[in-house]
Amino acid sequence: MTGTDVLLLNNNYEPLNVCSFVRAYTLLLLGKAEIAHRDGVTIHTVSGPLIAPSVLRMRYHVKRPMPQLKLCRQTVLARDHHTCQYCGRQGRDLTIDHVVPRRHGGPHSWDNLVACCRKCNLKKADKLAHHANMKLIRSPRRPSYVPYISLAKYMKARGNETWRIYLPVFEDFALPA
């Protein structure tokens, strides 16, 4: 998240989205939102400097359907904190590994997919982990909580100290120690 990203809360303080400063300022000008927190980040505009809000709260309740957590590369990496589940290496160049390879009847599911670095993926190849003398750090499972904001945005938002006050904490997405 950049310094000009703004956490948008529903009127009951439930996280709705992460939006840009421009969108946040538009909501303020239209009277649809109010400032819940400022970090002191200054934005220089034609009409002068503005102190950007860090968190906005909607003045009315936004009714949203319960979101569905999509099974995709980004959500698996976010669930695993961008950490290889075999060696513990963190990074952005991770792949997805089927714990039980598809060739051996392994499903494409939350319980069978993990984040994996390229080195471990090549080592494990199309074998079961114990055949490659490898062991999982943590067994994969479907997250039990679905945040209203996307999982990737939620995980990034957890890294913002100010925003953590407004974000629910769930065991599935606790920050690694």
C-alpha positions in Angstrom: 0.0 0.0 0.0 1.3 3.4 -0.8 1.2 6.5 1.4 -1.9 7.8 -0.5 -4.0 4.6 -0.2 -7.0 5.0 2.1 -8.8 2.3 4.0 -12.5 2.7 3.5 -14.8 1.5 6.3 -18.5 0.9 6.4 -20.5 3.0 8.9 -20.2 0.1 11.4 -16.4 0.2 11.0 -16.3 -3.0 8.8 -13.5 -2.8 6.2 -15.0 -2.2 2.7 -12.1 -1.5 0.4 -8.7 0.2 -0.1 -9.0 3.1 -2.4 -6.9 5.9 -3.8 -6.6 9.4 -2.3 -8.5 10.8 -5.3 -11.5 8.4 -4.7 -11.3 9.1 -0.9 -11.3 12.9 -1.5 -14.3 12.5 -3.9 -16.3 10.7 -1.2 -15.4 13.4 1.3 -16.5 16.2 -1.1 -19.7 14.5 -1.8 -20.4 14.1 1.9 -20.6 10.3 1.7 -17.7 9.7 4.0 -16.0 11.2 7.0 -12.3 11.1 8.2 -11.7 8.4 10.8 -7.9 8.8 10.9 -5.1 10.9 9.4 -1.4 9.9 9.3 -0.1 13.3 8.4 0.8 12.5 4.8 0.7 15.8 2.8 -0.6 15.8 -0.8 0.4 18.9 -2.8 -2.3 20.1 -5.1 -2.8 23.2 -7.3 -4.9 24.8 -4.6 -2.4 24.1 -1.9 -1.3 21.2 0.4 -3.8 18.8 1.8 -3.4 16.4 4.7 -4.5 13.0 3.3 -6.8 10.8 5.3 -5.5 7.3 6.1 -8.9 5.9 7.1 -12.4 7.0 5.9 -15.8 5.9 7.3 -18.9 5.9 5.2 -21.8 8.0 6.6 -24.4 5.4 5.7 -24.4 1.6 5.6 -23.2 0.0 2.4 -25.0 -3.4 2.0 -22.8 -6.0 0.3 -23.3 -9.7 -0.4 -21.0 -12.0 1.4 -18.0 -12.4 -0.9 -16.7 -15.7 -2.2 -13.0 -16.4 -1.7 -11.6 -17.3 -5.0 -9.0 -20.1 -5.4 -6.2 -18.5 -7.4 -2.4 -18.0 -7.3 -2.7 -14.6 -5.5 -5.0 -15.9 -2.7 -2.8 -19.0 -2.1 0.3 -16.9 -1.9 -1.5 -14.4 0.4 -2.7 -17.3 2.7 0.9 -18.6 2.9 2.3 -15.1 3.5 4.4 -15.3 0.3 6.5 -18.0 2.0 7.7 -21.3 0.5 5.9 -24.0 2.6 8.9 -26.4 2.2 12.0 -24.3 3.0 10.5 -21.1 4.5 12.0 -18.7 1.9 10.0 -15.5 1.4 9.7 -13.7 -1.9 7.6 -12.5 -4.8 8.9 -15.1 -7.3 7.0 -18.1 -5.8 5.0 -20.7 -7.6 2.1 -22.9 -6.6 2.7 -26.5 -5.9 0.2 -29.4 -5.7 1.1 -31.3 -2.5 -0.3 -34.5 -4.0 0.5 -34.0 -7.7 -2.3 -34.0 -10.2 -0.8 -37.1 -11.8 -1.3 -39.0 -8.6 -4.9 -37.8 -8.3 -4.4 -34.7 -6.3 -7.2 -32.2 -6.6 -6.8 -28.5 -7.4 -8.1 -27.4 -4.0 -7.3 -25.3 -1.0 -6.2 -28.4 0.9 -3.7 -29.4 -1.8 -2.1 -26.1 -3.0 0.8 -24.4 -1.3 3.2 -21.5 -2.1 6.6 -22.9 -3.2 9.9 -21.4 -4.4 11.2 -22.5 -7.7 14.1 -24.5 -6.2 11.8 -26.6 -4.0 9.3 -27.0 -6.9 12.1 -28.4 -9.1 13.3 -30.6 -6.3 9.9 -32.0 -5.5 8.9 -32.2 -9.2 6.0 -34.7 -9.8 6.6 -36.6 -6.6 5.0 -36.7 -3.2 6.9 -34.6 -0.6 8.2 -37.6 1.4 9.6 -39.2 -1.7 11.6 -36.1 -2.3 12.7 -36.0 1.4 10.7 -32.8 1.9 8.3 -31.8 4.6 5.6 -29.1 4.7 6.1 -26.3 7.3 2.3 -25.9 7.6 -0.5 -28.1 6.1 -2.7 -26.2 3.6 -6.3 -25.6 4.4 -9.2 -23.4 3.2 -9.3 -20.1 5.1 -12.3 -20.0 7.4 -12.8 -16.3 7.1 -13.5 -14.3 3.9 -12.6 -10.6 4.3 -14.8 -8.1 2.4 -11.7 -6.6 0.8 -9.8 -8.9 -1.4 -7.4 -11.3 0.4 -4.3 -9.8 -1.2 -5.4 -6.2 -0.2 -6.3 -7.5 3.3 -2.9 -9.0 3.8 -1.2 -5.8 2.6 -3.4 -3.8 4.8 -2.4 -5.9 7.8 1.1 -4.5 7.3 -0.1 -0.9 7.9 0.1 -0.3 11.6 -2.7 2.3 11.7 -5.1 0.2 9.7 -4.6 -2.8 11.9 -6.8 -1.1 14.5 -9.7 -1.3 12.1 -9.1 -4.7 10.6 -10.4 -7.9 12.2 -7.8 -10.4 13.3 -8.3 -14.0 12.2 -6.1 -16.9 13.0 -5.9 -17.9 9.3 -4.3 -14.5 8.4 -2.3 -13.7 11.5 1.0 -12.1 10.8 3.9 -14.6 11.0 6.0 -14.3 14.1 
